[in-house]
Amino acid sequence: MNTRTDDTPPVPGISGTSRTSADASEALVTPGAAGVELEPIVSASSRRRGVPRWLRRATGPVLLLVLWQVCSATGTLPADVLASPGTIARTARGLIADGTLPSAMAVSVQRVAVGLALGAAAGVGLGLLSGLLRIGEDLIDAVVQMLRAVPFAGLIPLLIVWLGIGETVKATLIAFAAAFPLYINTYAGIRGVDQQLIEAGTTLGLGRWGLIRHVVLPGALPGALTGLRFALGSAWLALVFGETVNARDGIGFLMDQAREYYRTDVIVVCLIVYAFLGLAADVVVRTLERLLLQWRPTFTGK
C-alpha cells in the first residue's frame, strides 16, 4: 500500500517539519508570525480625509489669484488689459461703501426672480402637460423644440417692438431663457419613470391621480430640479443681455458704463458678482435637492 507524503519544505521560523502548505500559508498571513509585519491597507479616499475638503477646493482659485497678481506686478499683464486683484478688491470696496453695488445687485436679483418665476410656471406647466398626456405631447412638444432652437438674444429686437423698452422686455427675455431647461427636464423626468413602478402602483389600487401624485411626480422630481439648475444659469445669462436694453440700473448697467470708460476693474467686479450670485442660487437648489430627495440614495464620490 503506497503512502502519500507531503513534500512541502518546512517554513523557516516555524517549528515542526510536517506542516502542510495550508498551514504554511496560514502561518505567513498570521500577524506577527515569522517576524512578518503587515500594514493595514488604507484607501486613497481615507488618506484624503486628512485634508479638509474646503481647503482642497480653495487651492485652485488661490493659486490662480497668486499667478494673476504676480503677472500684474511684473508687468506681464498690463493694467489696461486686466486690472490686478488688488485694484479690483479696492474698487469693489468702494462700490460697496457708496451703495452702488448693493443697489445694482438688488435690482438684478429682482429681475431674475420675476423672470424665473414666469419661466418656471411656463416650463413646468408645459412639461407636465406634454409628459402626462399624449395629446399634450402632440400639441406642445414640436412647438417647444422649434422655439428652443431660437437664440434668446436674437429675440431682443422683436420683444422691443412688441413690449417696448421697459422692465417687461427683461422679464420676458429671462422667462424665455429659463423655461426650456425646465420643460425638457420635467418632460424627460416624467417619461423616465420606471414602468414597473406604474404597474406596481396599479396593482396596489392607485387610480390615475394616485399614480401621478405618488409615483410619477416623485420620480420626475430629480429631473425637474436638474432643470431648475440649468434654468438659473440661463436666467443669469439672459439678464446680461436684458440689462443692455435701456437699463438705468443693475449690474449689467454698471458693466456697460465701465466698458465706455475702459474700467476693467469695474467689469471684473460685476463678473465676480454674477458668478457669486449664480453660485448662491446653485447652493439653494442643492439644498432643495437634499431636502426633497432624501429617499433617493446617490453616489457621492470616492
C-alpha positions in Angstrom: 0.0 0.0 0.0 1.5 3.3 -1.1 1.6 6.1 1.4 1.4 9.7 0.1 3.9 12.0 1.8 3.9 15.8 1.9 7.0 17.2 0.1 6.3 20.8 1.2 9.5 22.2 2.6 9.5 23.5 6.2 8.8 27.1 6.6 11.6 29.0 8.3 10.9 30.1 11.8 8.0 27.6 12.2 8.7 24.6 14.4 7.9 21.2 13.0 8.7 19.5 9.7 5.3 18.1 8.8 3.4 21.3 8.3 1.1 21.3 5.2 1.1 24.0 2.6 -2.2 25.3 4.1 -0.6 25.5 7.5 2.4 27.3 6.0 0.2 29.9 4.2 -1.8 30.4 7.5 1.5 31.0 9.3 2.6 33.5 6.7 -0.5 35.6 6.9 -0.8 35.5 10.7 0.2 38.8 12.1 3.4 38.6 14.0 4.3 35.1 12.6 7.8 34.5 11.3 8.7 38.1 12.0 6.3 39.4 9.2 4.7 42.7 10.0 1.6 43.5 7.9 0.4 47.1 7.4 -3.3 47.9 7.1 -4.5 48.9 3.7 -5.7 52.5 3.7 -7.8 53.7 0.7 -7.0 56.8 -1.2 -10.3 58.4 -0.1 -9.4 57.8 3.6 -6.0 59.4 3.1 -7.6 62.5 1.5 -9.9 62.9 4.5 -6.9 64.2 6.4 -7.1 67.5 4.4 -10.4 69.4 4.7 -12.4 69.3 1.5 -13.0 73.1 1.6 -9.2 73.6 1.7 -8.7 71.3 -1.3 -11.4 73.1 -3.3 -9.9 76.5 -2.5 -6.4 75.6 -3.6 -7.1 76.1 -7.3 -8.7 79.6 -7.1 -6.0 80.8 -4.6 -3.2 79.6 -7.0 -4.9 81.4 -9.8 -5.2 84.6 -7.8 -1.5 84.4 -6.9 -0.4 83.9 -10.5 -2.7 86.8 -11.6 -1.2 89.1 -9.0 2.4 88.1 -9.9 1.7 88.7 -13.6 0.2 92.1 -12.9 3.0 93.2 -10.5 5.7 92.2 -13.1 4.0 94.0 -16.0 3.3 90.7 -17.9 -0.4 91.6 -17.6 -0.8 95.3 -18.3 -3.4 97.2 -16.2 -5.2 98.5 -19.3 -5.8 94.9 -20.4 -6.8 93.5 -17.0 -6.6 95.1 -13.6 -4.8 93.4 -10.8 -6.6 91.6 -8.0 -5.6 94.3 -5.5 -7.1 97.0 -7.7 -10.3 95.0 -8.2 -10.6 94.5 -4.4 -10.2 98.2 -3.8 -12.8 99.0 -6.5 -15.2 96.5 -5.1 -14.8 98.0 -1.6 -15.5 101.5 -2.9 -18.6 100.4 -4.9 -19.9 98.7 -1.7 -19.2 101.6 0.5 -21.1 104.1 -1.6 -24.0 101.7 -2.1 -23.7 101.4 -5.9 -23.0 97.7 -5.9 -25.7 96.6 -3.4 -28.3 98.7 -5.2 -27.4 97.2 -8.6 -27.4 93.6 -7.1 -30.9 94.1 -5.6 -32.3 95.3 -9.0 -30.7 92.4 -10.9 -31.8 89.8 -8.4 -35.4 91.1 -8.6 -35.4 90.9 -12.4 -34.1 87.3 -12.3 -36.7 86.3 -9.7 -39.6 87.7 -11.7 -38.3 86.2 -15.0 -37.5 82.9 -13.4 -40.9 82.6 -11.8 -42.6 83.2 -15.2 -40.3 80.8 -16.9 -40.7 78.1 -14.3 -44.5 78.4 -14.5 -44.4 78.0 -18.2 -41.7 75.4 -18.4 -43.0 73.1 -15.7 -46.6 73.5 -16.8 -45.9 72.6 -20.4 -43.6 69.8 -19.3 -46.4 68.3 -17.1 -48.9 68.5 -19.9 -46.6 67.1 -22.5 -45.3 64.4 -20.2 -48.6 63.2 -18.7 -50.8 63.4 -21.8 -50.1 62.1 -25.2 -52.3 64.7 -26.7 -50.3 67.3 -24.9 -47.1 65.9 -26.3 -48.5 66.0 -29.8 -49.6 69.7 -29.5 -46.8 71.1 -27.4 -43.5 69.3 -27.9 -42.9 70.1 -31.5 -43.6 73.8 -31.0 -41.4 74.0 -27.9 -38.5 72.2 -29.7 -38.7 74.7 -32.6 -38.7 77.7 -30.2 -35.8 76.2 -28.2 -33.6 76.4 -31.2 -34.1 80.2 -31.5 -31.3 82.1 -29.6 -33.0 84.2 -26.9 -30.6 87.1 -27.6 -32.0 87.3 -31.1 -35.4 88.0 -29.7 -34.5 91.3 -28.2 -35.4 93.5 -31.3 -38.7 91.7 -31.7 -39.5 92.0 -28.0 -38.7 95.7 -28.1 -41.2 96.1 -30.9 -43.8 94.2 -29.0 -43.3 95.3 -25.4 -41.3 98.5 -25.6 -38.0 99.1 -23.7 -39.2 98.8 -20.1 -38.9 96.1 -17.5 -41.3 93.8 -19.3 -38.8 93.1 -22.0 -36.2 92.0 -19.5 -38.6 89.8 -17.5 -39.8 88.2 -20.8 -36.3 87.5 -22.0 -35.3 85.8 -18.8 -38.5 83.8 -18.7 -37.9 82.6 -22.3 -34.4 81.5 -21.4 -35.4 79.7 -18.2 -38.5 77.9 -19.5 -36.8 75.5 -21.9 -34.4 73.7 -19.5 -37.3 73.2 -17.1 -39.6 71.9 -19.8 -37.1 69.5 -21.2 -36.0 68.0 -17.8 -39.6 67.9 -16.5 -40.8 66.1 -19.6 -37.8 63.7 -19.6 -38.2 63.0 -15.8 -41.9 62.1 -16.3 -41.2 59.8 -19.3 -38.2 58.3 -17.5 -40.3 56.9 -14.6 -39.9 53.1 -14.5 -42.9 51.3 -16.0 -42.7 48.6 -13.3 -43.4 51.2 -10.7 -46.5 52.2 -12.6 -47.6 48.6 -12.7 -46.9 48.1 -9.0 -49.0 51.2 -8.1 -51.8 50.0 -10.3 -51.7 46.6 -8.6 -51.9 48.3 -5.2 -55.1 50.0 -6.2 -53.9 53.5 -7.1 -56.0 55.4 -9.6 -54.8 57.8 -12.2 -54.4 60.7 -9.9 -52.8 58.5 -7.2 -50.2 57.2 -9.7 -49.4 60.8 -10.7 -49.1 62.0 -7.2 -47.3 59.1 -5.5 -45.3 57.6 -8.4 -44.9 59.9 -11.4 -44.3 63.2 -9.8 -41.8 62.0 -7.2 -40.0 60.1 -9.9 -39.8 63.2 -12.1 -38.7 65.5 -9.3 -34.9 64.8 -9.7 -35.1 65.7 -13.4 -37.1 68.9 -12.6 -34.6 70.0 -10.0 -31.8 69.5 -12.5 -33.7 71.6 -15.0 -34.0 74.3 -12.3 -30.2 74.4 -12.0 -29.8 74.8 -15.8 -32.6 77.4 -15.8 -30.9 79.5 -13.2 -27.7 79.6 -15.3 -29.7 80.6 -18.4 -31.6 83.2 -16.4 -28.4 85.0 -15.3 -27.1 84.8 -18.9 -30.3 86.3 -20.3 -30.1 89.0 -17.6 -26.7 90.2 -19.1 -28.4 90.7 -22.4 -31.6 92.1 -21.0 -29.8 94.8 -19.0 -28.3 96.2 -22.2 -31.8 97.3 -23.3 -32.2 100.8 -22.0 -31.2 99.8 -18.4 -30.7 102.6 -15.9 -29.6 100.4 -13.1 -28.5 96.9 -12.4 -25.2 95.0 -12.7 -25.4 95.0 -16.5 -25.8 98.8 -16.5 -22.6 99.1 -14.4 -20.8 96.9 -16.8 -22.0 98.9 -19.8 -20.8 102.1 -18.2 -17.4 100.6 -17.3 -17.0 99.5 -20.9 -17.3 103.0 -22.2 -14.6 104.2 -19.8 -12.3 101.1 -20.2 -12.7 100.3 -16.5 -11.7 96.7 -16.5 -11.7 96.7 -12.7 -15.4 97.5 -12.5 -16.2 95.0 -15.3 -14.4 92.2 -13.4 -16.2 93.2 -10.1 -19.5 92.8 -11.9 -18.5 89.5 -13.4 -17.5 88.2 -9.9 -20.9 89.4 -8.6 -22.6 87.4 -11.4 -20.5 84.4 -10.5 -21.3 84.5 -6.8 -25.0 85.1 -7.4 -25.1 82.1 -9.7 -23.2 80.1 -7.1 -25.6 81.1 -4.3 -28.6 80.1 -6.5 -27.0 76.7 -7.1 -26.5 76.2 -3.4 -30.2 76.9 -2.9 -31.1 74.3 -5.4 -28.7 71.8 -3.9 -30.3 72.4 -0.6 -33.7 71.7 -2.1 -32.4 68.5 -3.6 -31.1 67.3 -0.2 -34.4 68.1 1.5 -36.8 66.8 -1.2 -34.7 63.8 -2.4 -33.8 62.2 0.9 -35.5 59.0 -0.2 -33.0 58.6 -3.1 -29.5 57.2 -2.3 -26.9 58.6 -4.6 -23.2 58.2 -5.2 -21.1 60.9 -3.5 -17.7 60.1 -4.9 -14.6 58.4 -3.5 
